[in-house]
Amino acid sequence: MASVNQPLRVALLSYRSKPHSGGQGVYVRHLSRELAALGHHVEVFSGQPYPDLDPGPVLTRLPSLDLYRDEDPFRTPRPSEIRDWADMLEVALMWTGSFPEPLTFSIRALRALRERPGQFDVVHDNQGLGYGMLGLRGLGLPLVTSIHHPITVDRRLDLAGRRLLTRLNKERWYSFLHMQGQVARRVAPLVTVSGSSRQDICRDFRAQPGDVHIVPLGVDTRRFHPREQPRVPGRIVTVTSADVPLKGLAVLLRAFSKLSTERDVHLRVIGAPAEATRALVAQLSLADRVSFTPGLPDEEYARVLASAQIAVVPSRYEGFSLPAVEHMASGTPLIASRAGALPEVTGGSYPEDPSGAAMLVTAGDPEQLAAALLRLHDSAAEREALSARALRRVSERFAWPAVAAATAEIYRAAIYHDKLEPPRADR
C-alpha cells in the first residue's frame, strides 16, 4: 500500500467505454490521463467497446462476448466463442431479455484482480456496480465507485406510456438495476457529478447522503474551443450517445420541423438514429434538412461542435452532460432542457439569471424549444452574449486536472479510512 504522499496504483474499471460522443469512455480517457499526469499509475480494465486512451495510462482488455455491438446487436455467439461460465451466463441472460454486461464484467474484473495481488492500491469502478465488486473486500482492495446517474431514471422515462407487453420486456432489460442498488448500498465512497445525481442516487438506490461525494466533470479545452473559421449559417447541432427517449431527440425534431418552415436551417445529429427516429424524420419531411453522423473522430467531432450557430441538449434528464460542457467550451450558444443537472451545469438560464450560460426550456415541450431556436437564430447579439457567458463558465468551473485531483483525494480517503468533508452541491 502506498504511503500518504506516494503515487497511487489505480485500477480503473469500465464495463464498456464508447470512445466518442460523451459517456463512459470519454470520462475514462480524460480521468486516466490526468491521474497519470499527477504521477499516479493508472491501468484501465475495460470491456468492449474499448476506450481511446492518451499516453500515460495502460489499457487491459477484459473482453465480453460483445453481444450488443452496433453492427450486430443481440447476436448469438458461435459455440467456439464461449470460453468459460461467465460467457455462458452472459448469453443466458441476454436470451432471457436481460442486460448482463455489468454483472459479467464485474466477475471478469474480480478474477483479473485476484490474479494480481499487491499490484494496486485502490480500485475505481465506473458505473458498473456488479456483484463481483463486493468480492474486492476479500482481496483487501479499497473501492471507489462512480455513478454518473442511476439508470433508474432512464427506466422511468423509457417505460412511460408503453403498452403492457413492451413494458414487461423492458423491465427484464433493466433487471440489472436491482443488483446495482444492492451494491451501491454496500460500497462507499460513491462519487457522482452533480447535486441532482446525488439526490437521485440517494432516492433510487437508497444510498446514504454522506457516502455520495460530488466531483463535477471537466472538458478538454485543448480540443473544444472556438475556431477561427466562421460558423455555418443555419447549422444546429446536437449530440446523442444513444437514441433513447431520455435524450429527447424526438422533441428536438418536432421543434426543428417548425423552425425549418420559417428559416433556412439544417440539423446535424452526432449519433446514430433509432428506427423510430428515422420514421419521424420521414413523417416530418426532414430528410434533406437533418443528417446523422455517428462515431466521428475526436478532432472532427470538436470541429463540428464549433462550426454550429446553435447547440441543443433536449434531454428529459441528464446526470451531468459532457456534451453540454463541450458545446459551451466551443463557444456555441446553447439551448438546453431545464431538467436533471443541466441547470447546474449551465449555472442558470439566460437571460433571466445573470450567470446563466445557456437558454433553458421546459423538457419535452417542442413549442417552447422552437421559440428559443427562432429567437437565437434571429439574434446574433444574443448568440454572442451566450457564447461569452459559456466560455467564462467553462474557464471558471470545468477542468479535468481539477477532477483528477479531487478524485485522487477520495482514493486516499478510501485507502486510509479518512473522513471526507460532507458532500456539497457546489464541490
C-alpha positions as CSV (number, residue, x, y, z in Angstrom):
1,M,0.0,0.0,0.0
2,A,1.3,3.5,-0.9
3,S,2.2,5.9,1.8
4,V,0.1,9.1,2.2
5,N,2.2,11.2,-0.2
6,Q,3.3,8.5,-2.7
7,P,1.8,8.0,-6.2
8,L,-1.1,5.6,-6.2
9,R,-1.6,2.4,-8.2
10,V,-5.1,2.7,-9.6
11,A,-7.2,0.0,-11.3
12,L,-9.9,1.9,-13.2
13,L,-12.8,-0.3,-14.3
14,S,-15.3,0.4,-17.1
15,Y,-17.6,-2.4,-18.3
16,R,-18.0,-0.5,-21.7
17,S,-16.1,2.5,-22.8
18,K,-17.6,4.0,-26.0
19,P,-14.8,6.4,-27.1
20,H,-16.8,9.2,-28.7
21,S,-19.8,11.5,-28.1
22,G,-19.9,11.6,-24.4
23,G,-20.4,8.8,-21.9
24,Q,-18.2,6.4,-20.0
25,G,-15.3,6.2,-22.5
26,V,-14.8,9.9,-22.5
27,Y,-14.7,10.0,-18.7
28,V,-12.3,7.1,-18.6
29,R,-10.0,8.7,-21.2
30,H,-9.7,12.1,-19.5
31,L,-9.6,11.0,-15.9
32,S,-7.0,8.4,-16.6
33,R,-4.8,10.8,-18.5
34,E,-4.9,13.5,-15.7
35,L,-4.4,11.0,-12.9
36,A,-1.3,9.8,-14.8
37,A,-0.2,13.4,-15.2
38,L,-0.3,13.8,-11.4
39,G,2.2,10.9,-11.2
40,H,-0.2,8.0,-10.4
41,H,0.0,4.7,-12.2
42,V,-3.4,4.0,-13.9
43,E,-4.4,0.8,-15.5
44,V,-7.8,0.8,-17.2
45,F,-9.7,-2.5,-17.3
46,S,-12.5,-2.4,-19.9
47,G,-14.9,-4.5,-21.9
48,Q,-15.9,-3.6,-25.5
49,P,-16.1,-1.1,-26.9
50,Y,-12.7,-0.2,-25.6
51,P,-11.7,3.4,-24.9
52,D,-9.2,5.5,-26.7
53,L,-6.5,6.4,-24.1
54,D,-3.9,9.1,-24.2
55,P,-0.3,8.4,-23.4
56,G,0.3,7.6,-19.7
57,P,-2.4,5.1,-18.6
58,V,-2.3,1.4,-19.6
59,L,-5.3,-0.4,-21.1
60,T,-6.0,-4.0,-20.2
61,R,-8.8,-5.6,-22.2
62,L,-11.4,-7.8,-20.5
63,P,-13.4,-8.9,-23.5
64,S,-17.0,-9.7,-23.2
65,L,-18.9,-11.6,-25.9
66,D,-19.8,-8.1,-27.3
67,L,-23.4,-9.1,-27.8
68,Y,-24.6,-5.5,-28.4
69,R,-22.1,-4.3,-31.0
70,D,-23.6,-1.6,-33.2
71,E,-23.3,-3.6,-36.4
72,D,-24.8,-6.8,-35.0
73,P,-26.8,-6.2,-31.8
74,F,-28.3,-9.2,-29.8
75,R,-26.2,-11.6,-31.8
76,T,-25.9,-15.3,-31.0
77,P,-22.2,-16.2,-30.5
78,R,-20.7,-19.2,-32.1
79,P,-20.0,-22.2,-29.6
80,S,-16.3,-21.7,-30.2
81,E,-16.5,-18.2,-28.7
82,I,-17.7,-19.5,-25.3
83,R,-14.6,-19.5,-23.0
84,D,-16.0,-20.1,-19.5
85,W,-19.0,-19.9,-17.3
86,A,-19.1,-16.1,-17.3
87,D,-19.6,-16.2,-21.0
88,M,-22.4,-18.8,-20.6
89,L,-24.1,-16.6,-18.1
90,E,-23.8,-13.6,-20.4
91,V,-25.5,-15.5,-23.3
92,A,-28.2,-16.9,-21.0
93,L,-29.1,-13.6,-19.5
94,M,-29.3,-12.0,-23.0
95,W,-31.6,-14.8,-24.2
96,T,-33.9,-14.0,-21.3
97,G,-34.1,-10.4,-22.3
98,S,-31.8,-9.1,-19.5
99,F,-28.7,-6.8,-19.9
100,P,-25.8,-8.9,-18.4
101,E,-22.7,-6.8,-19.0
102,P,-22.4,-5.0,-15.6
103,L,-22.6,-8.3,-13.8
104,T,-20.4,-10.4,-16.1
105,F,-17.8,-7.7,-16.4
106,S,-17.6,-7.4,-12.6
107,I,-16.9,-11.2,-12.5
108,R,-14.1,-10.9,-15.0
109,A,-12.7,-7.9,-13.3
110,L,-12.6,-9.6,-9.9
111,R,-10.9,-12.6,-11.4
112,A,-8.3,-10.4,-13.1
113,L,-7.5,-8.5,-9.9
114,R,-7.4,-11.7,-7.9
115,E,-4.6,-12.9,-10.2
116,R,-2.5,-9.8,-9.4
117,P,-2.2,-9.5,-5.6
118,G,-0.4,-6.5,-4.2
119,Q,-0.3,-4.6,-7.6
120,F,-3.0,-2.0,-6.8
121,D,-3.7,0.4,-4.0
122,V,-7.3,1.2,-5.0
123,V,-10.0,0.1,-7.5
124,H,-12.3,2.7,-9.1
125,D,-15.4,1.2,-10.6
126,N,-17.0,3.4,-13.3
127,Q,-20.8,2.9,-13.3
128,G,-20.7,-0.9,-13.3
129,L,-21.9,-1.8,-9.7
130,G,-21.8,-5.6,-10.4
131,Y,-21.9,-8.2,-7.7
132,G,-18.2,-9.0,-8.4
133,M,-17.2,-5.7,-6.8
134,L,-18.3,-7.0,-3.4
135,G,-15.5,-9.6,-3.6
136,L,-12.8,-6.9,-3.5
137,R,-13.0,-6.6,0.2
138,G,-11.8,-10.2,0.4
139,L,-8.7,-9.1,-1.6
140,G,-8.1,-6.2,0.7
141,L,-8.6,-3.7,-2.1
142,P,-10.3,-0.3,-1.3
143,L,-13.1,0.5,-3.7
144,V,-14.4,3.9,-5.0
145,T,-17.5,3.8,-7.2
146,S,-18.6,6.4,-9.8
147,I,-22.3,6.7,-10.5
148,H,-22.8,9.4,-13.1
149,H,-26.6,9.0,-12.6
150,P,-28.7,6.0,-11.6
151,I,-30.1,4.2,-14.7
152,T,-33.4,4.1,-12.8
153,V,-34.1,7.5,-14.3
154,D,-33.7,6.1,-17.8
155,R,-36.0,3.2,-16.9
156,R,-38.8,5.5,-15.8
157,L,-38.7,7.6,-18.9
158,D,-38.3,4.6,-21.2
159,L,-41.3,2.8,-19.7
160,A,-43.6,5.8,-19.6
161,G,-46.7,5.3,-21.9
162,R,-45.6,1.9,-23.2
163,R,-48.0,-0.9,-23.7
164,L,-48.1,-3.8,-21.1
165,L,-46.1,-6.3,-23.2
166,T,-43.5,-3.8,-24.1
167,R,-43.2,-2.7,-20.5
168,L,-42.7,-6.3,-19.4
169,N,-39.9,-6.8,-21.9
170,K,-38.2,-3.5,-21.0
171,E,-38.5,-4.4,-17.3
172,R,-36.4,-7.6,-18.0
173,W,-33.8,-5.4,-19.7
174,Y,-33.5,-3.2,-16.7
175,S,-33.4,-6.1,-14.2
176,F,-29.7,-5.3,-13.5
177,L,-30.8,-2.2,-11.6
178,H,-31.8,-4.4,-8.6
179,M,-28.2,-5.6,-8.4
180,Q,-26.8,-2.0,-8.8
181,G,-28.9,-0.7,-6.0
182,Q,-27.8,-3.5,-3.7
183,V,-24.1,-2.9,-4.5
184,A,-24.5,0.9,-4.2
185,R,-25.7,0.5,-0.6
186,R,-22.8,-1.7,0.4
187,V,-19.9,0.2,-1.1
188,A,-18.6,3.6,-0.2
189,P,-17.5,6.1,-1.0
190,L,-19.6,6.9,-4.0
191,V,-18.7,9.6,-6.5
192,T,-21.2,11.5,-8.7
193,V,-21.1,14.5,-10.9
194,S,-23.9,16.8,-9.6
195,G,-26.2,17.6,-6.8
196,S,-29.1,16.4,-8.9
197,S,-27.5,13.0,-9.4
198,R,-26.7,12.7,-5.7
199,Q,-30.4,13.2,-4.9
200,D,-31.4,10.6,-7.4
201,I,-28.8,8.1,-6.2
202,C,-30.0,8.5,-2.6
203,R,-33.7,8.2,-3.6
204,D,-33.5,5.3,-6.0
205,F,-30.6,3.3,-4.7
206,R,-31.2,4.3,-1.0
207,A,-27.6,5.3,-0.5
208,Q,-26.6,7.4,2.5
209,P,-26.1,11.1,1.5
210,G,-22.8,11.2,3.5
211,D,-21.5,8.4,1.3
212,V,-22.0,10.3,-2.0
213,H,-19.4,12.9,-3.0
214,I,-19.7,15.4,-5.9
215,V,-16.9,15.9,-8.4
216,P,-18.1,17.7,-11.5
217,L,-16.7,16.6,-14.8
218,G,-14.3,18.5,-16.9
219,V,-13.8,19.4,-20.6
220,D,-10.6,19.2,-22.7
221,T,-10.2,22.8,-23.8
222,R,-7.2,21.8,-25.9
223,R,-9.7,20.2,-28.3
224,F,-13.0,22.0,-27.6
225,H,-12.6,25.7,-28.2
226,P,-13.9,28.4,-30.6
227,R,-12.3,28.2,-34.1
228,E,-11.2,30.9,-36.5
229,Q,-13.4,29.6,-39.2
230,P,-16.8,31.2,-39.5
231,R,-19.8,29.2,-38.2
232,V,-22.0,27.6,-40.8
233,P,-25.1,29.7,-41.2
234,G,-28.3,27.9,-40.0
235,R,-26.4,24.9,-38.6
236,I,-27.9,23.5,-35.4
237,V,-26.0,20.6,-33.7
238,T,-27.0,18.0,-31.1
239,V,-25.2,15.1,-29.6
240,T,-26.8,11.8,-28.7
241,S,-24.7,8.9,-27.5
242,A,-27.8,6.7,-27.6
243,D,-31.1,7.5,-29.3
244,V,-33.4,6.7,-26.4
245,P,-36.4,8.6,-25.1
246,L,-34.3,10.2,-22.3
247,K,-32.3,12.1,-24.8
248,G,-35.3,14.0,-26.2
249,L,-34.3,13.8,-29.9
250,A,-37.9,13.4,-31.0
251,V,-38.8,16.7,-29.2
252,L,-36.0,18.5,-31.0
253,L,-37.0,17.1,-34.4
254,R,-40.6,18.4,-33.9
255,A,-39.3,21.8,-32.8
256,F,-36.8,21.9,-35.7
257,S,-39.6,21.0,-38.1
258,K,-41.5,24.1,-37.1
259,L,-38.4,26.3,-37.4
260,S,-37.5,24.9,-40.8
261,T,-40.8,26.1,-42.3
262,E,-39.7,29.7,-41.4
263,R,-35.9,29.7,-41.7
264,D,-33.1,28.1,-43.8
265,V,-31.6,25.7,-41.2
266,H,-30.0,22.3,-41.0
267,L,-29.8,19.9,-38.0
268,R,-26.6,17.9,-37.6
269,V,-27.1,15.0,-35.2
270,I,-23.9,13.5,-33.8
271,G,-25.1,9.9,-33.3
272,A,-26.9,7.0,-34.9
273,P,-30.7,7.2,-35.2
274,A,-33.1,4.5,-33.9
275,E,-35.8,3.2,-36.3
276,A,-38.4,5.4,-34.6
277,T,-36.3,8.4,-35.3
278,R,-35.9,7.6,-38.9
279,A,-39.6,7.2,-39.2
280,L,-40.2,10.5,-37.5
281,V,-37.8,12.3,-39.8
282,A,-39.7,10.9,-42.8
283,Q,-43.0,11.8,-41.3
284,L,-41.9,15.4,-40.8
285,S,-40.4,15.5,-44.3
286,L,-37.0,16.5,-42.9
287,A,-34.7,14.1,-44.8
288,D,-33.0,16.9,-46.7
289,R,-32.5,19.1,-43.5
290,V,-31.4,16.5,-40.9
291,S,-28.2,14.5,-41.1
292,F,-26.8,11.8,-38.7
293,T,-23.1,11.2,-38.3
294,P,-22.2,8.6,-35.6
295,G,-18.7,7.8,-34.4
296,L,-16.8,10.9,-35.5
297,P,-13.1,11.0,-34.8
298,D,-12.3,13.4,-31.9
299,E,-10.9,16.3,-33.9
300,E,-13.7,16.2,-36.5
301,Y,-16.3,16.0,-33.7
302,A,-14.8,19.1,-32.0
303,R,-14.8,21.0,-35.3
304,V,-18.4,20.2,-35.9
305,L,-19.4,21.4,-32.5
306,A,-17.5,24.7,-33.0
307,S,-19.0,25.1,-36.5
308,A,-22.6,25.4,-35.4
309,Q,-24.6,28.6,-34.8
310,I,-26.7,26.9,-32.1
311,A,-26.3,23.8,-30.0
312,V,-29.2,21.9,-28.3
313,V,-29.3,19.4,-25.4
314,P,-33.0,18.5,-25.4
315,S,-32.7,15.7,-22.8
316,R,-35.5,14.9,-20.4
317,Y,-32.8,14.1,-17.8
318,E,-29.0,14.4,-17.5
319,G,-26.9,13.5,-14.6
320,F,-24.3,15.9,-15.9
321,S,-24.0,16.1,-19.7
322,L,-20.5,16.2,-21.1
323,P,-21.8,17.3,-24.5
324,A,-23.3,20.4,-22.9
325,V,-19.9,21.4,-21.5
326,E,-18.3,20.6,-24.8
327,H,-20.7,22.9,-26.6
328,M,-20.0,25.6,-24.1
329,A,-16.3,25.2,-24.4
330,S,-16.7,25.5,-28.1
331,G,-18.3,28.9,-27.7
332,T,-21.5,27.6,-29.3
333,P,-24.7,29.2,-28.0
334,L,-26.6,26.5,-26.1
335,I,-30.3,25.7,-25.6
336,A,-30.8,23.0,-23.0
337,S,-33.7,21.4,-21.1
338,R,-34.4,22.6,-17.6
339,A,-34.0,19.0,-16.4
340,G,-31.7,17.0,-14.2
341,A,-28.3,18.6,-13.7
342,L,-28.4,20.8,-16.8
343,P,-29.3,24.0,-14.8
344,E,-26.3,23.2,-12.5
345,V,-24.0,22.7,-15.5
346,T,-25.1,25.9,-17.2
347,G,-25.3,28.0,-14.0
348,G,-28.9,29.1,-14.7
349,S,-31.0,30.2,-17.6
350,Y,-30.1,33.1,-19.9
351,P,-31.4,35.9,-19.9
352,E,-33.3,35.6,-16.5
353,D,-30.2,34.5,-14.5
354,P,-27.2,36.9,-14.7
355,S,-24.9,33.9,-14.5
356,G,-26.8,31.7,-16.9
357,A,-24.7,30.3,-19.7
358,A,-27.5,28.7,-21.7
359,M,-31.1,29.3,-22.6
360,L,-33.2,26.8,-20.7
361,V,-36.5,25.4,-21.8
362,T,-39.1,23.0,-20.4
363,A,-38.1,19.4,-21.2
364,G,-40.5,17.7,-23.6
365,D,-42.0,21.0,-24.9
366,P,-41.4,21.3,-28.7
367,E,-43.2,24.6,-28.9
368,Q,-41.0,26.3,-26.3
369,L,-37.9,24.8,-27.9
370,A,-38.9,26.0,-31.3
371,A,-39.4,29.5,-29.9
372,A,-36.0,29.5,-28.3
373,L,-34.4,28.3,-31.6
374,L,-36.1,31.0,-33.6
375,R,-35.0,33.7,-31.1
376,L,-31.3,32.6,-31.1
377,H,-31.3,32.1,-34.9
378,D,-32.5,35.7,-35.5
379,S,-30.3,37.4,-32.9
380,A,-26.6,37.5,-33.5
381,A,-26.2,39.7,-30.4
382,E,-27.8,37.1,-28.1
383,R,-25.7,34.3,-29.7
384,E,-22.6,36.4,-28.9
385,A,-23.7,37.0,-25.3
386,L,-24.4,33.3,-24.7
387,S,-21.1,32.3,-26.2
388,A,-19.2,34.7,-23.9
389,R,-21.0,33.5,-20.8
390,A,-20.4,29.9,-21.7
391,L,-16.7,30.4,-22.2
392,R,-16.4,32.2,-18.9
393,R,-18.2,29.5,-17.0
394,V,-16.1,26.7,-18.5
395,S,-12.9,28.5,-17.6
396,E,-14.1,29.1,-14.0
397,R,-15.5,25.6,-13.3
398,F,-14.8,22.7,-15.6
399,A,-11.2,21.4,-15.8
400,W,-10.0,17.8,-16.0
401,P,-6.9,18.3,-13.8
402,A,-9.1,19.5,-11.0
403,V,-11.4,16.5,-11.5
404,A,-8.4,14.2,-11.2
405,A,-7.0,15.9,-8.1
406,A,-10.4,15.7,-6.4
407,T,-10.8,12.1,-7.3
408,A,-7.4,11.2,-6.0
409,E,-8.3,12.8,-2.7
410,I,-11.3,10.4,-2.5
411,Y,-9.0,7.5,-3.3
412,R,-6.7,8.3,-0.4
413,A,-9.6,8.7,1.9
414,A,-10.8,5.2,0.9
415,I,-7.3,3.7,1.4
416,Y,-6.6,5.3,4.8
417,H,-10.2,5.4,6.0
418,D,-10.1,9.2,6.3
419,K,-13.3,11.1,6.8
420,L,-14.1,13.2,3.8
421,E,-15.7,16.6,4.1
422,P,-19.5,16.5,4.0
423,P,-20.7,16.4,0.3
424,R,-21.8,19.8,-1.0
425,A,-23.6,20.5,-4.3
426,D,-21.0,23.2,-5.2
427,R,-17.9,20.9,-4.8
